[in-house]
Amino acid sequence: MAGNGVFAEIIDGDVFKYYCEGEWKKSASGKSVAIINPTTRKTQYKVQACTQEEVNKVMEIAKAAQKSWAKTPLWKRAELLHKAAAILKEHKAPIAECLVKEIAKPAKDAVTEVVRSGDLISYTAEEGVRILGEGKFLVSDSFPGNERTKYCLTSKQNTDRNSHFIHVPGVQIPLGVILAIPPFNYPVNLAVSKIGPALIAGNSLVLKPPTQGAVAALHMVHCFHLAGFPKGLISCVTGKGSEIGDFLTMHPGVNCISFTGGDTGVAISKKAGMVPLQMELGGKDACIVLEDADLDLAAGNIVKGGFSYSGQRCTAVKVVLVMESVADTLVEKIKAKVAKLTVGPPEDNCDITPVVSESSANFIEGLVMDAKQKDATFCQPYKREGNLIWPLLLDNVRPDMRIAWEEPFGPVLPVIHINSVEEGIHHCNASNFGLQYALRLINSTQLQGCVFTKDINKAILISDAMETGTVQINSAPARGPDHFPFQGLKDSGIGSQGITNSINMMTKVKTTVINLPTPTYTMG
């Protein structure tokens, strides 16, 4: 169980500690932040409310620890990451229990998230050893008008500081202190997707977990602690965003911010200045279904993509754009599958579980009521009990409805009938026509999209035209596998995630140029 066994030291009474300098500590504030169980709507856990002074201390320690870590051989970094991955998977049960109680993730999916996170860490260790050991040798006469009087030597890392071979002093160097901010829906997996690349690349890491999901994240951090990483290299601070949120993201000790979440990321990007950013901010992911599509395949993927984890996924299908000629048939197939979804508590592995908070449920209800007032077709009756909202398919949605543009992050899926491919792309790309109804520009962006058709030529043409980070052909959007590039366009994000992408993003290249007194052609 949470806070027991090897995790006993991370809790004091009924409040979980924060992690700094290789130790679990209580905040000097004497205050805590409550974590509400979405199912019971009662306080489930409490975490420390860290102060700005404690954040300053964490940053100071992280900066010092990073200098030493950067000198650590790659094989040693990878060895510790593999060890952390094994410990994480060994203790999947108590961490999964936290996910069930904090974010109402179905029990089976909670275990999957932890195991997947261990696999991600291990792959990161292997990939880091491969790509950080590469180098380049550039000669000046490769460019017109230059003789061979200069050599540019660039390698990424010295894999063994005890090596007797000469190490070229041109390196891909770590950025320094990485601030990682994962979201509530994958507080373990999306944390390690930032932690692993940061550490293998030679950075230190400060984690600010979401409130809902913080205890699962603290348990995950303890697995890194048990693996034996150097003190101060990894820190985890918890607390109120109003007190330490901006303080963290604007802290002069931060050298890079990796953030996954919603429109808070836009505010962070405006305040961060010259700090490198890696951001994934979700969006209104669209699914286009053409006349020639396999409608059974499309319906199955739409239900999976739209309703798994109650629609609380960055890559959930959030609007279906279907050709008028097959719309009624597709809707009937989707309705039949929605009717089979189970609804209830996450402990029972139900398909639809309570959304993360009452405010989220209220927001979703607001979108539904707006659609009702504007005569959308309700394929099921709207039903809500507390934070639990039954799955709802809305047909005949029009562009003047909020649900056509805004991201519900819940088990409600709108269907819009279209008469041409161009009309579907027009909607996907948030045209001026669409934007006159959108309340916020961010709600009209896409992280991913998908197309269902048997015509590969149409699929490619539509994919090229959709302004989105990734387009899935004949499948629902998905972030994984975790080594695939993952990115959004416009307000859906900055930069690209994925293991290799993240490693490269969390380093910068430094080169050494050797100038020779005369041209030479004996090398190259």
C-alpha positions in Angstrom: 0.0 0.0 0.0 1.0 3.6 -0.5 3.5 4.9 2.1 4.3 1.5 3.4 7.2 -0.9 3.2 10.1 0.6 1.3 8.0 3.8 0.9 7.5 4.3 4.7 10.1 7.1 4.8 8.3 9.3 2.3 5.4 10.0 4.7 5.2 11.7 8.1 1.9 11.0 9.8 -0.7 11.6 7.1 1.4 14.0 5.0 3.8 12.9 2.3 7.2 14.6 2.3 9.0 16.4 -0.5 12.4 15.3 -1.8 15.6 17.4 -1.6 19.3 16.6 -1.3 18.7 12.9 -1.3 16.4 13.1 1.7 12.6 13.2 2.4 11.8 16.3 4.2 8.9 18.2 5.8 8.3 21.8 4.7 9.1 24.6 7.1 5.7 26.1 6.1 3.9 23.5 8.3 1.2 23.5 5.7 -0.1 20.8 3.4 -2.1 20.5 0.2 -5.1 18.1 0.1 -5.5 15.6 -2.7 -9.2 14.8 -3.4 -10.2 11.3 -4.5 -12.3 11.9 -7.6 -14.6 9.0 -6.8 -15.3 9.7 -3.1 -14.8 13.5 -3.4 -13.1 13.3 -0.1 -9.4 14.0 0.9 -7.4 10.9 0.1 -3.8 12.2 0.6 -1.9 15.3 1.7 1.5 16.6 0.5 3.8 19.3 1.7 3.2 22.9 0.8 6.8 23.9 0.0 8.0 27.5 0.3 9.8 29.7 -2.1 12.9 29.5 0.2 12.8 25.7 -0.1 12.6 26.1 -3.9 15.7 28.3 -3.8 17.5 25.6 -1.8 16.5 22.9 -4.2 17.7 24.9 -7.2 21.0 25.6 -5.5 21.6 22.0 -4.7 20.5 20.9 -8.2 23.0 23.2 -9.8 25.9 21.9 -7.7 24.9 18.2 -8.2 24.7 18.7 -12.0 28.3 19.8 -12.3 29.5 16.5 -10.8 26.9 14.4 -12.7 28.0 15.8 -16.0 31.4 14.2 -15.4 29.8 10.8 -14.7 30.5 8.2 -17.5 27.5 7.4 -19.8 27.7 3.7 -18.8 27.2 4.7 -15.2 24.3 6.9 -15.9 22.7 4.2 -17.9 23.4 1.6 -15.2 21.5 3.7 -12.6 18.6 4.3 -14.9 18.2 0.6 -15.6 18.3 0.0 -11.8 15.6 2.6 -11.2 13.4 1.1 -14.0 13.6 -2.4 -12.3 12.7 -0.9 -8.9 9.8 1.0 -10.4 8.3 -2.1 -12.0 9.0 -4.2 -8.9 6.8 -1.8 -6.9 4.1 -1.2 -9.5 1.2 -2.2 -7.2 1.5 0.6 -4.6 2.2 3.2 -7.3 -0.8 2.0 -9.3 -2.9 2.2 -6.1 -2.1 5.9 -5.9 -3.1 6.5 -9.5 -6.5 4.8 -8.8 -7.2 6.9 -5.8 -5.7 10.2 -7.0 -6.9 10.4 -10.6 -9.5 7.6 -10.8 -7.5 5.7 -13.4 -8.8 2.2 -13.9 -6.8 -0.3 -11.9 -5.5 -2.3 -14.9 -4.5 0.9 -16.8 -2.7 2.2 -13.7 -0.5 -0.8 -13.5 0.2 -0.5 -17.2 1.3 3.1 -16.8 3.9 2.1 -14.2 5.3 -0.8 -16.2 5.3 1.3 -19.4 7.3 3.9 -17.4 9.9 1.4 -16.4 10.3 0.3 -20.0 10.6 3.9 -21.1 13.4 4.5 -18.6 15.3 1.4 -19.8 15.0 2.4 -23.4 16.2 5.9 -22.6 19.3 4.5 -21.0 20.1 2.4 -24.1 19.3 5.2 -26.5 21.3 7.7 -24.6 24.4 5.5 -24.7 24.1 5.2 -28.4 23.3 8.7 -29.5 25.4 10.6 -26.9 28.5 8.7 -28.0 28.4 10.0 -31.6 30.6 12.7 -33.1 31.3 14.6 -36.2 34.5 15.6 -38.1 34.0 18.6 -40.4 36.7 20.0 -42.7 36.7 23.6 -44.0 37.2 22.8 -47.7 33.8 21.2 -47.7 32.4 24.7 -48.2 33.3 26.6 -51.4 36.1 29.1 -51.2 37.9 27.5 -48.2 41.1 25.6 -48.0 41.6 22.8 -45.6 43.1 24.8 -42.8 40.4 24.2 -40.2 39.1 21.1 -38.5 35.8 21.2 -36.5 35.7 18.4 -34.0 32.3 17.6 -32.4 31.6 14.7 -30.2 28.7 14.3 -27.8 30.1 12.8 -24.7 33.1 11.2 -23.3 31.8 7.7 -22.4 34.5 7.0 -19.9 36.4 9.8 -18.1 39.1 7.2 -17.2 39.8 6.4 -20.8 43.4 6.7 -22.0 42.2 7.9 -25.4 42.2 11.6 -26.3 38.8 13.1 -25.8 38.0 15.8 -28.3 36.8 18.9 -26.4 33.9 19.5 -28.7 30.9 18.1 -26.9 27.1 18.1 -26.8 26.8 19.4 -23.3 23.9 19.3 -20.8 21.8 22.4 -20.4 22.0 22.2 -16.6 18.9 22.1 -14.4 15.7 20.8 -16.0 12.3 21.8 -14.5 9.8 19.0 -15.3 6.1 19.6 -14.9 3.9 16.6 -15.9 0.1 16.6 -16.0 -2.5 14.8 -13.8 -3.5 12.2 -16.4 -0.1 10.5 -16.6 1.8 11.7 -13.6 4.3 8.8 -13.6 4.7 8.1 -17.3 5.0 11.7 -18.4 7.3 12.5 -15.5 9.8 9.8 -16.4 9.6 10.8 -20.1 11.3 14.0 -18.9 13.4 12.6 -16.1 15.1 9.8 -18.1 16.3 12.0 -21.0 17.4 14.8 -18.6 19.5 12.4 -16.5 21.1 10.4 -19.3 22.1 13.7 -20.9 23.9 14.9 -17.8 21.4 17.3 -16.4 19.9 17.5 -12.9 16.1 17.4 -12.5 13.6 19.3 -10.4 10.1 17.8 -10.6 6.9 19.7 -9.8 4.2 17.1 -10.0 0.5 17.9 -10.5 -1.5 18.1 -7.3 -3.7 15.2 -8.5 -1.1 12.5 -9.1 1.5 14.0 -6.7 1.7 11.0 -4.4 2.2 8.5 -7.3 5.0 10.8 -8.5 6.6 10.9 -5.1 6.6 7.1 -4.9 8.2 7.0 -8.4 10.9 9.5 -7.3 11.6 7.2 -4.3 12.4 4.4 -6.8 15.2 6.7 -8.2 16.3 7.3 -4.7 16.5 3.6 -4.0 18.5 3.2 -7.2 21.3 5.3 -5.7 21.5 8.4 -7.8 23.7 11.1 -6.4 22.2 13.4 -3.7 20.7 16.6 -5.1 20.5 15.3 -8.7 16.8 14.7 -8.5 14.4 16.8 -6.4 10.6 16.8 -6.1 8.7 19.8 -4.7 5.0 19.9 -4.0 2.8 22.8 -3.1 0.3 25.3 -4.3 0.7 26.7 -7.8 -0.3 30.2 -6.5 2.7 30.2 -4.2 5.5 28.3 -6.1 4.2 27.9 -9.6 5.5 31.1 -11.2 8.4 31.2 -8.8 9.6 27.8 -10.2 9.0 28.6 -13.9 10.7 32.0 -13.7 13.5 30.9 -11.4 16.9 32.0 -12.7 18.4 28.6 -11.7 16.2 26.8 -14.3 18.0 26.1 -17.6 15.1 24.3 -19.4 11.4 23.7 -18.8 9.6 20.5 -20.0 5.9 20.9 -19.5 2.9 18.9 -20.4 -0.6 20.2 -19.7 -3.1 22.8 -20.9 -3.2 26.5 -21.6 -1.1 27.1 -18.5 1.8 26.3 -20.8 1.1 29.4 -22.9 1.4 31.6 -19.8 4.7 29.8 -18.9 6.1 30.4 -22.3 5.4 34.1 -22.1 7.2 34.4 -18.8 10.2 32.0 -19.3 12.3 34.3 -21.4 15.3 32.7 -23.1 14.9 29.4 -21.3 14.5 26.5 -23.8 11.0 25.1 -23.7 9.5 21.7 -24.5 5.8 21.8 -24.3 2.8 19.6 -25.1 -0.5 21.4 -24.5 -3.2 19.2 -26.0 -5.8 20.3 -28.5 -9.0 19.5 -30.4 -7.8 16.3 -32.1 -9.9 15.6 -35.1 -10.9 12.4 -36.8 -11.9 12.5 -40.5 -13.9 9.6 -41.9 -14.3 9.3 -45.7 -16.9 7.4 -47.7 -14.7 4.4 -48.5 -13.6 3.9 -44.9 -13.9 0.6 -43.0 -16.7 1.9 -40.7 -16.3 -0.9 -38.2 -12.6 -0.2 -37.9 -13.4 3.5 -37.6 -16.1 3.1 -35.0 -13.9 0.9 -32.8 -11.0 3.3 -32.9 -13.2 6.3 -32.4 -14.7 4.8 -29.2 -11.3 3.7 -28.0 -9.8 7.1 -28.9 -12.6 9.2 -27.6 -13.6 7.4 -24.4 -10.6 5.5 -22.9 -9.7 7.0 -19.5 -12.9 8.9 -19.8 -11.5 11.0 -22.6 -8.9 12.6 -20.3 -6.0 12.2 -22.7 -4.1 14.7 -24.8 -4.5 12.5 -27.8 -8.2 11.6 -27.3 -10.4 11.9 -30.4 -12.2 15.1 -29.6 -14.3 15.7 -32.8 -15.4 13.3 -35.6 -15.8 14.8 -39.0 -17.6 12.3 -41.2 -18.8 12.5 -44.8 -22.6 13.0 -44.9 -23.2 9.8 -47.0 -21.9 7.5 -44.3 -22.5 9.6 -41.2 -25.7 7.9 -40.0 -24.2 4.4 -40.5 -21.1 5.4 -38.6 -23.0 7.0 -35.7 -25.1 3.8 -35.3 -22.0 1.7 -35.1 -20.4 4.1 -32.5 -23.6 4.1 -30.5 -23.7 0.3 -30.3 -20.1 0.3 -29.0 -20.7 3.1 -26.5 -23.6 1.1 -25.1 -21.2 -1.6 -24.1 -18.9 0.7 -22.1 -18.9 0.0 -18.4 -19.4 3.0 -16.0 -18.3 3.1 -12.4 -15.3 3.2 -9.9 -11.7 2.7 -11.1 -11.2 -0.1 -8.6 -13.7 -2.2 -10.7 -11.7 -1.5 -14.0 -14.7 0.3 -15.5 -14.2 1.9 -18.9 -15.7 5.2 -17.8 -14.6 6.4 -14.3 -15.0 9.8 -12.6 -13.3 12.8 -14.2 -10.5 14.2 -12.1 -12.3 17.0 -10.3 -15.7 18.7 -9.8 -14.5 21.8 -11.7 -13.7 19.5 -14.7 -17.1 17.9 -14.5 -18.8 21.3 -14.3 -16.9 22.5 -17.4 -17.9 19.4 -19.4 -21.5 19.9 -18.3 -21.4 23.4 -19.6 -20.3 22.2 -23.0 -23.1 19.7 -23.0 -25.8 22.2 -22.0 -24.6 24.6 -24.7 -25.0 21.8 -27.3 -28.4 20.9 -25.9 -29.6 24.5 -26.2 -28.4 24.6 -29.8 -30.2 21.4 -30.7 -27.4 18.8 -31.0 -28.7 15.3 -31.3 -28.1 13.4 -28.0 -27.4 9.7 -28.8 -27.7 8.9 -25.1 -29.3 10.8 -22.3 -27.0 13.0 -20.4 -26.3 11.6 -16.9 -24.0 12.7 -14.2 -23.4 11.7 -10.5 -20.8 13.7 -8.8 -17.6 13.6 -10.9 -18.9 10.6 -12.9 -20.3 11.4 -16.3 -21.7 8.7 -18.5 -20.4 8.5 -22.0 -22.2 10.7 -24.4 -22.1 10.9 -28.2 -23.5 14.2 -29.7 -24.5 14.0 -33.4 -25.4 16.8 -35.8 -23.0 19.2 -34.0 -22.6 22.6 -35.7 -19.7 25.1 -35.7 -21.7 27.5 -33.5 -21.6 25.0 -30.6 -18.8 25.3 -28.1 -18.2 21.5 -28.2 -17.2 21.8 -31.8 -14.1 23.8 -30.8 -13.4 23.4 -27.1 -11.6 20.5 -25.6 -13.9 18.7 -23.0 -11.3 16.4 -21.6 -14.1 14.1 -20.7 -16.4 11.3 -22.1 -18.3 13.5 -24.5 -17.7 13.2 -28.3 -19.2 15.5 -31.0 -19.9 14.4 -34.5 -20.0 16.9 -37.4 -21.3 16.0 -40.8 -19.2 17.2 -43.7 -19.8 17.3 -47.5 -16.2 17.3 -48.7 -12.7 16.6 -47.6 -11.9 20.3 -47.9 -14.6 21.1 -45.4 -13.1 18.6 -42.9 -9.6 20.1 -43.3 -11.1 23.6 -43.1 -12.5 22.7 -39.6 -9.3 20.9 -38.5 -7.1 23.8 -39.3 -9.4 26.3 -37.4 -10.4 28.6 -40.2 -11.5 32.1 -39.7 -15.1 30.8 -40.0 -14.5 28.4 -37.1 -12.6 30.8 -35.0 -15.5 33.3 -34.8 -17.1 30.7 -32.5 -14.1 29.6 -30.5 -13.7 31.2 -27.1 -10.0 30.7 -27.1 -7.5 30.2 -29.9 -5.9 27.3 -28.0 -9.1 25.3 -28.2 -8.9 25.2 -32.0 -5.5 23.6 -32.2 -4.6 20.0 -32.7 -1.9 17.8 -31.2 -2.8 14.8 -33.4 -5.4 13.9 -36.0 -6.5 10.7 -37.7 -8.0 9.8 -41.1 -10.0 6.7 -42.0 -9.9 5.7 -45.7 -8.8 2.8 -47.9 -7.3 5.2 -50.4 -3.6 5.8 -49.4 -3.3 8.7 -51.9 -6.2 10.5 -50.2 -4.8 9.7 -46.8 -1.4 11.2 -47.6 -2.9 14.3 -49.2 -5.2 14.9 -46.1 -2.3 14.2 -43.8 -0.2 16.8 -45.6 -3.0 19.3 -45.4 -3.9 18.9 -41.7 -2.0 21.4 -39.4 -1.2 19.0 -36.6 1.9 17.3 -35.1 1.0 13.7 -36.1 -1.6 12.1 -38.3 -2.6 8.5 -37.7 -3.9 6.6 -40.8 -6.7 4.2 -39.9 -6.0 4.3 -36.2 -6.9 6.5 -33.2 -4.4 9.1 -32.1 -1.8 7.8 -29.6 1.3 9.2 -28.0 3.3 5.9 -28.0 5.4 4.1 -28.6 7.3 6.4 -26.4 10.3 6.6 -28.7 8.2 8.0 -31.6 8.3 11.8 -32.1 5.4 13.5 -30.4 4.7 17.2 -31.0 2.0 19.7 -31.6 1.6 22.8 -33.8 0.6 26.3 -33.0 -0.8 26.5 -29.4 -0.6 22.7 -29.1 3.1 22.8 -28.2 6.7 23.8 -28.6 9.4 21.4 -29.7 9.1 17.6 -30.0 9.0 14.9 -27.4 10.0 11.2 -27.8 13.1 9.8 -26.2 15.7 10.8 -28.8 14.1 14.2 -29.4 14.0 14.9 -25.6 17.7 13.9 -25.2 18.7 16.2 -28.0 16.5 19.0 -26.7 18.1 18.8 -23.3 21.6 19.3 -24.6 23.4 21.8 -26.7 26.4 21.5 -29.0 29.8 23.0 -28.2 32.5 22.6 -30.8 36.3 23.1 -30.9 37.8 24.4 -34.1 41.5 23.6 -34.7 43.3 26.2 -36.9 46.3 24.9 -38.9 49.1 27.2 -40.2 48.9 25.7 -43.7 46.4 23.6 -45.6 46.5 19.8 -45.2 44.9 17.0 -47.1 46.1 14.0 -45.1 42.8 13.6 -43.2 39.2 13.6 -44.1 
